[in-house]
Amino acid sequence: MPRRRPHALRAVHIPRRPTPRVRGLPRASARLTGAVRRWEQHPGQIAWALKVWTDAVRDPHHRYYRDRSWEFPFEVRETLESALRGLPRHAARELFDLVRPLDETYLANTANNPFAARGDPWWHKRL
C-alpha cells in the first residue's frame, strides 16, 4: 500500500466558518455583526428594526403603517437607539453610520412639533 506524501498529510483542510452576517445590515463588518449578535435578545432584532425604520422613513404612507399606528416605527427607532447606547463604541459608531442617513431624511421631511412633551426623544418631537 503506498504511503501518503508529507505535503498531503499537512494539507488537511479545516474549513473555517464564515462570520455570519446579520441579514439586513448592509456593509456590516464582522465586529459589528458579532457585537449585535451578543447584544440582541432575539436574533435579527436590530436588522429588522433597521429595515422597518428605513421603510417608514422612505415611505411613511405605506399600507403597513396605515394598518398599525404610526407609533410603531417610533418603537423600532427606540430599539435602534438602545442598541446605539448598549453596543461597544466601535460597533455603535458603525451602526450609527447606517442609521444617520435615515435620521437626516426623517428630519428633512418633517417639521418641529411645538406641542411635543419635553422628555420625549427627538423623533417624537417631529410632525
C-alpha positions as CSV (number, residue, x, y, z in Angstrom):
1,M,0.0,0.0,0.0
2,P,1.5,3.3,-1.0
3,R,2.1,5.8,1.7
4,R,0.9,9.4,1.7
5,R,3.3,12.1,0.8
6,P,4.2,14.6,3.6
7,H,2.6,17.5,1.8
8,A,-0.7,15.5,1.6
9,L,-0.6,14.9,5.3
10,R,-0.1,18.6,6.1
11,A,-2.7,19.7,3.6
12,V,-5.6,18.7,5.8
13,H,-8.1,21.4,5.1
14,I,-10.2,22.5,8.1
15,P,-13.0,24.7,6.7
16,R,-13.4,27.9,8.6
17,R,-16.9,29.0,9.2
18,P,-17.5,32.4,7.7
19,T,-18.6,35.1,10.0
20,P,-22.4,35.1,9.9
21,R,-23.8,38.3,8.6
22,V,-26.9,39.7,10.2
23,R,-29.3,39.8,7.3
24,G,-30.5,43.3,6.6
25,L,-27.4,45.1,8.0
26,P,-25.8,46.4,4.8
27,R,-22.0,46.8,4.8
28,A,-21.8,45.4,8.4
29,S,-18.3,44.4,9.5
30,A,-17.6,41.3,11.5
31,R,-17.1,43.4,14.6
32,L,-20.5,44.9,14.2
33,T,-22.1,41.6,13.4
34,G,-20.6,40.0,16.5
35,A,-21.4,42.8,18.8
36,V,-25.0,42.9,17.5
37,R,-25.4,39.1,17.9
38,R,-24.2,39.4,21.5
39,W,-26.4,42.4,22.3
40,E,-29.6,41.2,20.8
41,Q,-32.2,39.4,22.9
42,H,-33.9,38.0,19.8
43,P,-31.8,37.0,16.7
44,G,-32.3,39.5,13.9
45,Q,-33.8,42.2,16.1
46,I,-31.6,45.0,15.0
47,A,-31.6,44.1,11.3
48,W,-35.4,44.0,11.5
49,A,-35.6,47.4,13.3
50,L,-33.3,49.0,10.7
51,K,-35.4,47.7,7.9
52,V,-38.7,48.9,9.4
53,W,-37.1,52.3,10.2
54,T,-35.8,52.5,6.6
55,D,-39.2,51.7,5.2
56,A,-41.0,54.1,7.5
57,V,-38.7,57.0,6.6
58,R,-38.7,56.3,2.9
59,D,-42.5,55.7,2.6
60,P,-44.5,56.9,5.6
61,H,-47.8,56.3,3.9
62,H,-47.1,52.6,3.2
63,R,-50.2,50.4,3.9
64,Y,-48.3,48.6,6.6
65,Y,-48.2,51.8,8.7
66,R,-51.8,52.7,8.0
67,D,-52.9,49.3,9.4
68,R,-50.9,49.9,12.5
69,S,-50.4,53.1,14.4
70,W,-47.7,55.5,13.5
71,E,-46.2,54.8,16.9
72,F,-44.9,51.5,15.6
73,P,-41.9,52.9,13.7
74,F,-41.1,55.1,16.7
75,E,-40.9,52.0,18.9
76,V,-38.5,50.5,16.4
77,R,-36.4,53.7,16.4
78,E,-36.2,53.3,20.2
79,T,-34.8,49.8,19.7
80,L,-32.1,51.2,17.5
81,E,-31.4,53.9,20.0
82,S,-31.0,51.4,22.8
83,A,-28.7,49.4,20.6
84,L,-26.6,52.5,19.9
85,R,-26.3,53.1,23.6
86,G,-25.7,49.5,24.5
87,L,-23.2,48.3,21.9
88,P,-19.4,48.8,22.3
89,R,-18.2,52.1,21.0
90,H,-16.8,50.8,17.7
91,A,-19.9,48.8,16.8
92,A,-22.2,51.7,17.9
93,R,-20.3,54.1,15.6
94,E,-20.7,51.7,12.7
95,L,-24.4,51.2,13.4
96,F,-24.8,55.0,13.8
97,D,-23.3,55.4,10.3
98,L,-26.1,53.2,9.0
99,V,-28.9,55.0,10.9
100,R,-27.7,58.6,10.4
101,P,-28.7,59.0,6.7
102,L,-32.2,57.7,7.7
103,D,-32.4,60.2,10.5
104,E,-31.3,63.0,8.3
105,T,-34.0,62.1,5.7
106,Y,-36.6,61.9,8.5
107,L,-35.5,65.4,9.8
108,A,-35.6,66.9,6.3
109,N,-39.1,65.6,5.6
110,T,-40.7,66.5,8.9
111,A,-41.3,69.7,10.9
112,N,-40.8,70.5,14.6
113,N,-43.8,69.8,16.8
114,P,-44.2,72.6,19.3
115,F,-46.7,70.7,21.4
116,A,-44.5,67.6,22.0
117,A,-43.7,66.6,25.5
118,R,-40.5,67.9,26.9
119,G,-39.0,64.5,27.8
120,D,-39.7,62.7,24.5
121,P,-36.9,61.6,22.2
122,W,-36.2,63.8,19.2
123,W,-38.1,61.6,16.7
124,H,-41.3,62.0,18.8
125,K,-40.9,65.8,18.5
126,R,-41.4,65.9,14.8
127,L,-44.6,66.2,12.7
